């Protein structure tokens, strides 16, 4: 019987590990796939999912064939991420963003640009087209957790319930997420300006026709100001064009940490002990978790997340242990515990890419047209259109621990390996947050609001760019310097790369990338703890301290599993 129990537990553990690794090691669909070039949403390991910590066998040894074996535990954990560049790579596609405008398109070969930097069109973020600069990120996440767990044997209530047990785990979390950025600004190297523009404040200037029918000076003065987007730009208050208000979705918070406090999880467990003696133990259980934690609204990018993304969880798992060696008051015990759950659908708001294979295309500026194809005054932020209501779910999430405990009298020394994994997110029922799909948009891209048609002085077009990507560093079409009068129905073309047509190319909202979910992930954690338990009498108080270090797998196209370290302390009572 003991041999069968150990065989079954080992087989289940291996199955759990294999399942997690399989889901995490599948190749990325394509290098330019929208799931591989920045998610704009980051969902790390849930703070309350830690089978290495919520495991009583490391400190509370079961009594031989006891009818009642229960315990309560309360503790505190602190976790902090390291190697934050991986977080930035997952969210943005790079840990460095280099902003360039049409005035300095050769910046792409500038040796001052950090290696691996992602190029961004400065105009789309409200920076002057003559602006040149780079921002780097090294994000950090800190979690402060207060944990409670309990396990109660039901045999004392009724003989029919012998070997059945129930349990609960709960975690209250305060989390702090910060970008930790640095900025580098460089004077443009190849400005080509008309003589009458040389004395103007070019760092905040939009030339005439670029954002409105006026030359204006309300561009953002710095990259952090542009990313936080707390106001509009491009209109100077005199025009119906430009952007009039702050960014509604996907704003960066750079001037302070983003904080949140909530219940990370409330887990309920019902299980059955097939065997429980001094030298071995084996049980199976069902586990469910309520949708606690923070809800996902995507008002900010890298918004603080507590919990599993506000999903219901349901699944099962195993607990097993066996003595490897025992002599007098000393023993060496191996234990394993693991669970697999399904995360059910939950309604969320996400920022979906507007252009397949174009990183951060959510931030492209858009032009809007009426039913007759005429330009409507004003410019629309791409994030307002890209914000979508979705139904999010995960096929599998798993948490497995293999550990060893050396006991000598009342002391226990615990170490082991924990593996956590989650399958790729599935997004369904993708719908606009407001009634946008009945409106007509085109990507502004390299095109100004007004551009002069060659050889036709006084005629202008309000066109769009059909192949534009916000990360393309090629030259843009230079706005004109005059008083434009828009004529959008002209059949002429404006020379550019690609050529701009007077008749705009509309954005097909039905073809936006809907597979832009959270990538699959797996982490490997090493942990250790020292515990003390006073075992005289029916009440067995215990206390302990421990630490852990966790590494995210690099098998994904982007490493979206956080590297983090942590420490904990706990006290409890067994009876």
Order of alpha helices (4+ residues) and beta strands (2+ residues): alpha-beta-alpha-beta-beta-beta-beta-beta-beta-alpha-beta-beta-beta-beta-beta-beta-alpha-beta-beta-beta-beta-beta-beta-beta-beta-beta-beta-beta
